[in-house]
Amino acid sequence: MATLTDTRSSRPRKAPSRAAARIQAGASSGRRIRKSPLLTIVMVLFVIYSFVPLIWLIVNATKTQPDLYSSFGLWFGKDFNLFQNIADTFTYRGGIFVQWLGNTLLYVVVGAGGATLLATVAGYGMAKYNFPGKRAVFAVVLGAIAVPGTALAVPTFLLFSQAGLTNTPWAVILPSLISPFGFYLIWTYASEAIPTELLEAARMDGAGEFRTFFTISLRLLAPGIVTVALFAIVATWNNYFLPLIMLSDPTWYPLTVGLSQWSAQATGVGAQPIFNLVITGSLITIVPIVAAFLVLQRYWQSGLAAGSVKQ
């Protein structure tokens, strides 16, 4: 019985042209990782510069008050006193540190959460709807981003003083609700992440604007929303100057202002032996924000990249 052979496999393959060979060679060379000793040294120095304060904080949080002044700053003292320092920090002066922690969480949840919600809704509306004065709003937002927050602190204080809101939580929460950078970030991200054709298809199928936003747009905006939330959480958690001028009652202090008051008591005239509590409190303060950053890091990276690259 005769057998059929595949004539295509027996045909000689054509050699790639010179242009194709140059393209392949360029692609292969482009994939090679170029090593730079100078850049490596710079990055190592940058990592050391970033981690030395954190290492100093962790090491000194384990020391007693006498060991802080009698031992090397980047090495442990005679006694490992971390857990006792933590207990003393939470119980000092009737547990005022716990109240400051609760105040900070309140400001973050309400202030940063509200800022994220408002930035998401406003940024989505600016990206997907046209209305008169859109260019003027764009100019105002860019101008608001350029103005530093400290420059608005005194006018904000005078405004809240006239309204009788100073020395209340609203003096910290209401200014935190406005995030021009978050608004601009959601605006640029929504312009690229949400195809207009997808929204038009949903409208043709009978979906209303609210249903389209909550079922389609919100899912596509998730990386951008997490990115804005992370920036708002960090800004509110580390906010110092605004609560400092707005609040005079220690019961409403956030952690930043409260620890600053402890530090002044530990180093000023008639200093009290609580500097180990200041260091331990600072270590406890950064733990939640570091944990939030590590958990949301992948959303943060994808959110920044997706809004800046056009498909």
PETA-V959418 format. One record per residue. SS is DSSP state (hx for helix, st for strand, lp for the rest). BURIAL is # if it has 16 or more other ideal C-beta (glycine too) atoms within 10 Angstrom, else .. Layout:
<<SS/BURIAL> <SS/BURIAL>>
//
This chain:
<<lp/.> <lp/.> <lp/.> <lp/.> <lp/.> <lp/.> <hx/.> <hx/.> <hx/.> <hx/.> <lp/.> <lp/.> <lp/.> <lp/.> <lp/.> <lp/.> <lp/.> <hx/.> <hx/.> <hx/.> <hx/.> <hx/.> <hx/.> <hx/.> <hx/.> <hx/.> <hx/.> <hx/.> <hx/.> <hx/.> <lp/.> <lp/.> <lp/.> <lp/.> <lp/.> <lp/.> <hx/.> <hx/.> <hx/.> <hx/.> <hx/.> <hx/.> <hx/.> <hx/.> <hx/.> <hx/.> <hx/.> <hx/.> <hx/.> <hx/.> <hx/.> <hx/.> <hx/.> <hx/.> <hx/.> <hx/.> <hx/.> <hx/.> <hx/#> <hx/#> <lp/#> <lp/#> <lp/#> <lp/#> <hx/.> <hx/.> <hx/#> <hx/.> <hx/.> <hx/.> <lp/#> <lp/.> <lp/.> <lp/.> <lp/.> <lp/#> <lp/#> <lp/.> <lp/.> <lp/.> <lp/#> <hx/#> <hx/.> <hx/.> <hx/#> <hx/#> <hx/.> <hx/#> <hx/#> <hx/#> <hx/.> <lp/.> <lp/.> <lp/.> <lp/.> <hx/#> <hx/#> <hx/.> <hx/#> <hx/#> <hx/#> <hx/.> <hx/#> <hx/#> <hx/.> <hx/.> <hx/#> <hx/#> <hx/.> <hx/#> <hx/#> <hx/#> <hx/#> <hx/#> <hx/#> <hx/#> <hx/.> <hx/#> <hx/#> <hx/#> <hx/.> <hx/#> <hx/#> <hx/#> <hx/.> <hx/#> <hx/#> <hx/#> <lp/.> <lp/.> <lp/.> <lp/.> <lp/.> <hx/.> <hx/.> <hx/.> <hx/.> <hx/.> <hx/.> <hx/.> <hx/#> <hx/.> <hx/.> <hx/.> <hx/.> <hx/.> <lp/.> <lp/.> <hx/.> <hx/.> <hx/.> <hx/.> <hx/#> <hx/.> <hx/.> <hx/#> <hx/#> <hx/.> <hx/.> <hx/#> <hx/.> <hx/.> <hx/.> <lp/.> <lp/#> <lp/#> <lp/.> <lp/#> <lp/#> <hx/.> <hx/#> <hx/#> <hx/#> <hx/#> <hx/#> <hx/#> <lp/#> <lp/.> <lp/#> <hx/#> <hx/#> <hx/#> <hx/#> <hx/#> <hx/#> <hx/#> <hx/#> <hx/#> <hx/#> <hx/#> <hx/#> <hx/.> <hx/#> <lp/#> <lp/.> <hx/.> <hx/.> <hx/.> <hx/#> <hx/.> <hx/.> <hx/#> <hx/.> <hx/.> <lp/.> <lp/.> <lp/#> <lp/.> <hx/.> <hx/.> <hx/.> <hx/#> <hx/#> <hx/.> <hx/.> <hx/#> <hx/#> <hx/.> <hx/.> <hx/#> <lp/#> <hx/.> <hx/#> <hx/#> <hx/#> <hx/#> <hx/#> <hx/#> <hx/#> <hx/#> <hx/#> <hx/#> <hx/#> <hx/.> <hx/#> <hx/#> <hx/#> <lp/.> <lp/#> <lp/.> <hx/.> <hx/#> <hx/#> <hx/#> <hx/.> <hx/#> <lp/#> <lp/.> <lp/.> <hx/.> <hx/.> <hx/#> <lp/#> <lp/#> <hx/#> <hx/#> <hx/#> <hx/#> <hx/#> <hx/.> <hx/.> <hx/#> <hx/#> <hx/.> <hx/#> <hx/#> <hx/.> <lp/.> <lp/.> <lp/.> <lp/.> <lp/.> <lp/.> <lp/#> <hx/#> <hx/#> <hx/#> <hx/#> <hx/#> <hx/#> <hx/#> <hx/#> <hx/#> <hx/#> <hx/#> <hx/.> <hx/.> <hx/#> <hx/#> <hx/.> <hx/.> <hx/#> <hx/.> <hx/.> <hx/.> <lp/#> <hx/.> <hx/.> <hx/#> <hx/#> <hx/.> <hx/.> <hx/#> <hx/.> <hx/.> <hx/#> <lp/#> <lp/.> <lp/.> <lp/.> <lp/.>>
//
